[in-house]
């Protein structure tokens, strides 16, 4: 077999991956991991949802790896949009957001995998291989939770997961409250106004049946601690 034919065969089987994150250094590191360890091609890198949607149309990747929190529209919205327009393209979420709180929500939106950024690089390599092979990749804690929710007896005896009542944006706010971030920090990180943040906090309290801001903070911190222990 000639070198030219060999290169053609490699090109034909090499999977093409689109990366979506607003941190350039992280994108560069992830790109190197994908090309050197996974043996895949990075066909594009986007810093926000609009750039990602444009690259999907021009590059038609075999897989997308996306962050959740980005300027403007978030990664969950990207997953839902692509679920409507390109459901055949699998998506892996690569995020700092706690897996126990977000993975099930991401899977329901249409994602096929969830990897937290504080995990070893091998975790992402495994996730890419599993998802490209047609599987779903999440951590053990999430798998256990999903199995519990499918148990009819357990569902009858216990209330549903309370955070399921929150919207995707409210979940982001809730997690950041649990990380003891100030209102100013949260508004800045999510690119929203203080008034919008106050509205989100109110909606969260009402949906979770919490009396005031102090109770919301205690509840959010507790959930973050539970996620850290189980993750």
N, C-alpha and C positions, 0 to 999 in steps of 0.2 A: 504494500500500500504506500502510495506516495505521500510525502509530507503535506501536500496541498489537500489531498482527499481526507487525511487525518484531521486537518484543521477544519475542514468543512463539516465533518462528523461531530467534532467537539462543539462547533457553533450551533449545529442543529439541536443538540441535546442540552446545551447550557441554558439554564433558566434565568430569566431576566427579572430583576427586582427593583421596585421603586421605593425610595426612602423619603419619609415625610417627617420633618422635625425642624423647629426654629432655632436649633443650636448647631451651628456649622461644625464645631469641633467634634461633637458627637456623631454627626453625619459622616465625617471623614473617617472616624474610628470604626464605625459600623460598616462603612463601605469596604474598608480594608479587611475586616473580618469576613465579610461575605465573599469577597473575591479570592482571598487566600485560603480560607478554611472550608467554606461551603462549596467553592468551585462554581459560583454563580456570577452573573454579570449584573452590575448596578447600572440600570438603564436611565436613571434620572434621580435627582434629589430636589425636593421641594421644601420651602420654608413655611408654607401655609396651605390651607385647603384649596384656595383658588388655583394656585400653581400646581398642586397635585392633580386636580381635575383636568387641567389642560394637558399635563404630561401623560395622564392615563389615556387620553384620546390620541395623542401623537405617538406614544411608545407601546401601548397595549402590553403592560408587564404581565408576567406570570404570577407575581406575588407583590403585595404592598406591605411595608412595615411602617406603621405610623405612630406618632406620639398622640396624646389626647389634648393637652393644654397647649394652645398656640394662639398667636395674635388673630383676632377676628373670630371666624368660625372654628369650632373645635374638632378634634379627631372623631368624636362620636357622630357628628354631623356628616363627616366625610364617609364613614362606614355606611350610614343610612343612605346617603346619596348613591354610593356605588352599589349598594344592595339593590337599588331600583334600576340603575342603568347598566351595571356590569356585574351581575351576581356570580358570574363564573370566575372572577378574580378573587382569590382568597386574601384575607387581610390578617396580619398579626399586629396586635397593639404592643408597643414598647414604651412603658410609662413609669413615672415615679409614683403614680396613684396606687394605693393599696389594692392588691389583687383580689382579696376577699370582698372588697366593696365594689369593685368595678368589672371584674372579669365576666361575671354572669350577665351584667348589663351589656357589655361589649358583644358577647356571644349572641344575645338576643337581637342586638342591632344588626348582626351579620358577620362579625369577626370570626376567625377560625383559631386564633391563638392569643395568648396574653403572657407577656414576659415583663417583669419589673426590672428597672434599670440598675438596681443594686445587686442583681444576680450575676454569677460568673458568666463570661462570654460563651461557655459551653452550653448554657441554657438557651441562648438565642440560636446557636447552631442546631441544637436538637429540635427546637421549635420550627425552624425553617424546613428541616428535613421531614418532620412529621406532617406539617401542613401541606408541603408540596406533594407528599405522597397521598394526600386526600384525608388526613386525619385532623383531629382537634387537639390543641396543646394548651393545658392549664396546669397549675400546681396542685399538689395533693389536697390542700385545704379547700380549694374551690371544688375539686372533684368530689370530696366528701360532702360538701354543702349541697351540691347539685343532686347527689344520690339521695340525700336526706329529703330534699324537696320533692323527689319522685316517689317517696314512700307514702302511700295513701293513709296508713295508720298514723304516721307522724304528722302529716298535714291536718288530720282530723283533730289531733290532740293539741297542736301548737299553732300559734298565730303565724302569719306569713312574715317573711323577712322585712322588718319595718322600713328599711331604706329603699325598698322597691317603690315606695310611694313618692319618692323625690324624682324630679326631672334630672337630666344629665348635668345641667348647669348648677342646680341646687346641690347635687352630689359633690361637685368640685368645691363649692363654697363650704359645705359641711365638713369635708375632709380638711380643708385649710383652717377652719375654726378648730378642729381637733388637733392641729399642729401648733396651736397657740399663736397663729399669725394675727396681726392687728388688722382692723378694718381697712386701713390705708394700704397695707401690704396685699391683702386679698384683692381689693379693687384694682390695684396696679398690675398684679399678676394676671388677672382675668380680663384686663382692659375694659372695665366697666366703671360707671360712675358710683359715687357713694350712695346716691339715692337708689340706684338699681340694686346695690348690695343690700341696703336696708330692706328692700322689698323681698329679696331672696331669703334673708334671715327670717323675716316674718312668715313667709310661706313655709319654710322648713319647720319652724316652731309649731305652726298650726297643724301641719301634716303629721308631725310626730307627737302631738299632744303635750308640748312642753310649755311651762308657765311663762318663762322669761328668758332673757339672754344668758343669764348665769347658768340656768338649767341646761340650755342648749350647749353652752361651752363644756359643761361637765359631761354631758351625754356624748358629744363629739369626741372629746378626749378619751373617754372610755372605749368607744368604738375603735379609735386608732390604736389603743393599747391592745385590744383584743386581736386586731388584725396583725399587729407586730408579733404577738405570741404565737398565733396559729400559722403565720407565714413562715 
